[in-house]
């Protein structure tokens, strides 16, 4: 029981001071982050939860793309309210892009 408590404290300290502090601050302050993924996609959204593997629950992600409708290019704007992002597809996370 004491080992689990110590492990929890150590993990919390790593989240607040290490590289995952960007995600921790985003969760606490409800700020947006820009995430670059392995499939050359960029996601801009708010982080609700994450773990040490960079698995994330994201909210309010605007998604723009180009589609074709009857051979004419059409701009499509979509909005993803909530999504789970697997950590192995994350390349970089940037805080508060403007």
Secondary structure as a PSIPRED ss2 file (coil, helix, strand):
# PSIPRED VFORMAT (PSIPRED V4.0)

   1 X C   1.000  0.000  0.000
   2 X H   0.000  1.000  0.000
   3 X H   0.000  1.000  0.000
   4 X H   0.000  1.000  0.000
   5 X H   0.000  1.000  0.000
   6 X H   0.000  1.000  0.000
   7 X H   0.000  1.000  0.000
   8 X H   0.000  1.000  0.000
   9 X H   0.000  1.000  0.000
  10 X H   0.000  1.000  0.000
  11 X H   0.000  1.000  0.000
  12 X H   0.000  1.000  0.000
  13 X H   0.000  1.000  0.000
  14 X H   0.000  1.000  0.000
  15 X H   0.000  1.000  0.000
  16 X H   0.000  1.000  0.000
  17 X H   0.000  1.000  0.000
  18 X C   1.000  0.000  0.000
  19 X C   1.000  0.000  0.000
  20 X C   1.000  0.000  0.000
  21 X H   0.000  1.000  0.000
  22 X H   0.000  1.000  0.000
  23 X H   0.000  1.000  0.000
  24 X H   0.000  1.000  0.000
  25 X H   0.000  1.000  0.000
  26 X H   0.000  1.000  0.000
  27 X H   0.000  1.000  0.000
  28 X H   0.000  1.000  0.000
  29 X H   0.000  1.000  0.000
  30 X C   1.000  0.000  0.000
  31 X C   1.000  0.000  0.000
  32 X E   0.000  0.000  1.000
  33 X E   0.000  0.000  1.000
  34 X E   0.000  0.000  1.000
  35 X E   0.000  0.000  1.000
  36 X E   0.000  0.000  1.000
  37 X E   0.000  0.000  1.000
  38 X C   1.000  0.000  0.000
  39 X C   1.000  0.000  0.000
  40 X C   1.000  0.000  0.000
  41 X C   1.000  0.000  0.000
  42 X E   0.000  0.000  1.000
  43 X E   0.000  0.000  1.000
  44 X E   0.000  0.000  1.000
  45 X E   0.000  0.000  1.000
  46 X E   0.000  0.000  1.000
  47 X E   0.000  0.000  1.000
  48 X E   0.000  0.000  1.000
  49 X E   0.000  0.000  1.000
  50 X E   0.000  0.000  1.000
  51 X C   1.000  0.000  0.000
  52 X C   1.000  0.000  0.000
  53 X C   1.000  0.000  0.000
  54 X C   1.000  0.000  0.000
  55 X C   1.000  0.000  0.000
  56 X E   0.000  0.000  1.000
  57 X E   0.000  0.000  1.000
  58 X E   0.000  0.000  1.000
  59 X E   0.000  0.000  1.000
  60 X E   0.000  0.000  1.000
  61 X E   0.000  0.000  1.000
  62 X E   0.000  0.000  1.000
  63 X E   0.000  0.000  1.000
  64 X E   0.000  0.000  1.000
  65 X E   0.000  0.000  1.000
  66 X E   0.000  0.000  1.000
  67 X E   0.000  0.000  1.000
  68 X E   0.000  0.000  1.000
  69 X E   0.000  0.000  1.000
  70 X C   1.000  0.000  0.000
  71 X C   1.000  0.000  0.000
  72 X E   0.000  0.000  1.000
  73 X E   0.000  0.000  1.000
  74 X E   0.000  0.000  1.000
  75 X E   0.000  0.000  1.000
  76 X E   0.000  0.000  1.000
  77 X E   0.000  0.000  1.000
  78 X E   0.000  0.000  1.000
  79 X E   0.000  0.000  1.000
  80 X E   0.000  0.000  1.000
  81 X E   0.000  0.000  1.000
  82 X E   0.000  0.000  1.000
  83 X E   0.000  0.000  1.000
  84 X E   0.000  0.000  1.000
  85 X E   0.000  0.000  1.000
  86 X C   1.000  0.000  0.000
  87 X H   0.000  1.000  0.000
  88 X H   0.000  1.000  0.000
  89 X H   0.000  1.000  0.000
  90 X E   0.000  0.000  1.000
  91 X E   0.000  0.000  1.000
  92 X E   0.000  0.000  1.000
  93 X E   0.000  0.000  1.000
  94 X E   0.000  0.000  1.000
  95 X E   0.000  0.000  1.000
  96 X C   1.000  0.000  0.000
  97 X C   1.000  0.000  0.000
  98 X C   1.000  0.000  0.000
